[in-house]
Amino acid sequence: MSEFPLDPTLSKMIISASQQFYCMNEILTIVSLISVPNVFMRPRENMVEADQAKRKFVHQDGDHLTLLNAYNAFCLKDFNADWCWENFLNFRALNQAKNVRN
């Protein structure tokens, strides 16, 4: 774990994902999303709309899978900045996560 340039808990997630759970792609994405600023925007003047937009991505099993849903939707929409704006997602943070992920 000391070989990874990450927090030890994130390193442990990556090791466990590859050796135990076989979900490396998903964990790498989640770790990259945790490593960047928050991808969900909630401006004061549009709090209700932002909350409604976030509900599209919510996963019943928690915040990490909610982040994964948002990232996967971002990928499906071809990394479109306008789509991010419409869904109250931080394009720069998602793009940064994509770069960290790759």
N, C-alpha and C positions, 0 to 999 in steps of 0.2 A: 504494500500500500504506500510505502514511502516513495516509490518510484513515480507515483501519480502527482501531478502538480495541482492537487485538489484537496479540499477538506477531507479528512480521513473517513467521515461517514459517507461521503459521495464516492470515494474510492471503494469502500466496502460494498456499496450498491452495485457498482460496475462489476466487481469481481463476482459477487453473488449472482448477478444477472447472467453472466457468461457460464458459470460453473454449475449453478443449481437450477435456475429458473428458465434459462434459454429465452430471454427476452431482451437481448442486448440492444437492439435498435430502439426499443421503447425507452429503456433506461438511459441510453446516451442522449436521447431527445429530452427527457425529463431533467437530467443533470444539466444540460445546456440551458434549459429554460430557467432553472433555479439560479444559474450563474449570471443571468442578465437582469436588467431592471424589470419590474412588473409588466407583463404584457397586457393586462387589462387596464383600460383608462376609465376614470369615473369623474368627469368634469362636474363641478357644482351645478352648472346650469342645465345639465342633462343627466342627472343621477338616475332618474326613473328609467329613461331610455337605455342608459348604460347597463343597468341591472337587468333589464329585459333582454338585452343583447347577450349578456353573459350567461343567462339561463340556457341559451342554445347549446352551450358547451359544457354545462355542468354534468359531472359524472357522479353517480350515487356513492361511489367508493372513495371520493376525496378530491382534494385540490390538485394533487399531482396528475391524476387522470383527467381532470378538467383542463389543466395546462396542455396535456398531450392532445386532447380533443381540439383545442384552439389551434395548436400548431399543425395538426393534421389537416384541419379545414383551410388554414393558410396555404399549405402545400397544394391542396386540391384546387384552390383558387389561383394557382400559378404565382404566388407571392405578390399579389396585387395590393398596392398601397391604398387605392380607393376602397377596395373591399374592407381593408382594415379600418379605415376611417368610418365607414358605414356601420361597422360592428364594434366600435369603440375598443379596438385593439391597437396596441403600440407597434406600428410598422417597424420602427428602428430596433426595438427590442426583439421582435420576432426575426428580423433579418440578422441581427447579431447572434441570436440563438442558432439560426441556420448556419452561420459561418463557424461558430464554435462547434457545432454538431459535425460539420464536414471536416 
